Amino acid sequence: MMPGQRLQGCRSLHLNEDNGRFVLLAVLIVLYLLCGAAVFSAIERPSELRAQGRWNGTLLNFSETFNISLQDLNSFLREYEAAIAAGIRADALRPRWDFTGAFYFVGTVVSTIGG
């Protein structure tokens, strides 16, 4: 190979100073996020497992008390969650998206995001 020649593959790996800083910043941000996720998971996971255990005990107790199979109870709860997500309320004093609720939502969006 001649002294003035380079391999073609090395040219694509060459980063100028600004691009190098950007890549370094991106790598540091990703590492920061990964460390944060690991810490958050280590702190919150045990609490989540305890809550799940309590909930499973409550479901089992309810199922045995009212003679309902766990499968039927879980099916009902999935339907209930879907209804809540759709905005259906058990105590429908007023519709969720009446004019006042819609006005409040629009005001919140405009004041938060800007108009």
C-alpha positions in Angstrom: 0.0 0.0 0.0 1.3 3.4 -0.9 1.9 6.0 2.0 -0.8 8.4 0.8 -3.4 5.7 0.4 -6.1 4.8 2.9 -8.5 1.9 3.1 -12.0 2.9 1.9 -13.7 1.5 5.0 -11.7 3.8 7.4 -12.9 7.0 5.7 -16.5 6.3 6.7 -15.4 5.8 10.3 -13.7 9.2 10.5 -15.6 11.6 12.8 -14.9 15.3 13.0 -14.8 16.8 16.5 -18.5 17.9 16.5 -19.8 14.6 15.4 -17.6 12.8 17.9 -19.0 14.9 20.7 -22.5 14.2 19.5 -21.9 10.4 19.4 -20.3 10.6 22.9 -23.2 12.6 24.2 -25.7 10.1 22.7 -23.8 7.2 24.3 -23.7 8.9 27.7 -27.4 9.6 27.5 -28.2 6.0 26.7 -26.0 4.8 29.5 -27.7 7.2 31.9 -31.1 6.0 30.8 -30.1 2.3 31.2 -28.7 3.0 34.7 -31.8 4.9 35.7 -34.0 2.1 34.4 -32.0 -0.5 36.4 -32.2 1.6 39.6 -36.0 2.2 39.1 -36.6 -1.4 38.4 -34.6 -2.6 41.4 -36.6 -0.2 43.7 -40.1 -0.7 42.3 -40.2 -4.4 41.3 -40.4 -5.9 44.8 -43.3 -3.5 45.7 -45.0 -4.5 42.5 -44.6 -8.2 43.3 -46.0 -7.7 46.8 -49.0 -5.8 45.4 -49.6 -8.5 42.8 -49.5 -11.2 45.5 -52.1 -9.2 47.7 -54.3 -8.7 44.6 -54.2 -12.4 43.7 -55.1 -13.3 47.3 -58.0 -10.8 47.2 -59.2 -12.4 43.9 -59.0 -15.9 45.3 -60.9 -14.9 48.5 -63.6 -13.2 46.4 -63.8 -16.1 44.1 -64.3 -18.6 47.0 -66.7 -16.4 48.9 -69.1 -15.8 46.0 -68.5 -19.1 44.3 -67.2 -17.6 41.0 -64.5 -19.2 39.0 -61.2 -17.3 38.8 -61.5 -17.5 35.0 -65.0 -15.8 35.0 -63.8 -13.2 37.5 -60.8 -12.3 35.4 -62.9 -12.1 32.3 -65.3 -9.7 34.1 -62.4 -7.6 35.3 -61.0 -7.4 31.8 -64.4 -6.1 30.5 -64.5 -3.6 33.4 -61.0 -2.3 32.6 -62.1 -1.9 28.9 -65.2 0.0 30.0 -63.1 2.3 32.3 -60.6 2.9 29.4 -63.5 3.8 27.1 -64.7 6.4 29.7 -67.7 4.6 31.0 -68.4 5.3 34.7 -70.3 3.3 37.2 -71.9 6.5 38.6 -72.8 8.5 35.5 -73.8 11.8 37.1 -72.8 13.5 33.9 -71.2 12.4 30.7 -67.4 12.4 30.6 -67.2 14.6 27.5 -70.0 17.1 28.0 -69.2 20.7 27.0 -67.7 21.6 30.4 -65.4 18.5 30.4 -64.4 19.2 26.8 -63.7 22.9 27.5 -61.6 22.0 30.5 -59.6 19.5 28.3 -59.0 22.1 25.6 -58.0 24.7 28.1 -55.5 22.3 29.6 -54.0 21.4 26.3 -53.7 25.0 25.1 -52.1 26.2 28.4 -49.7 23.3 28.5 -48.7 23.0 24.8 -49.5 26.5 23.6 -51.8 27.6 20.9 
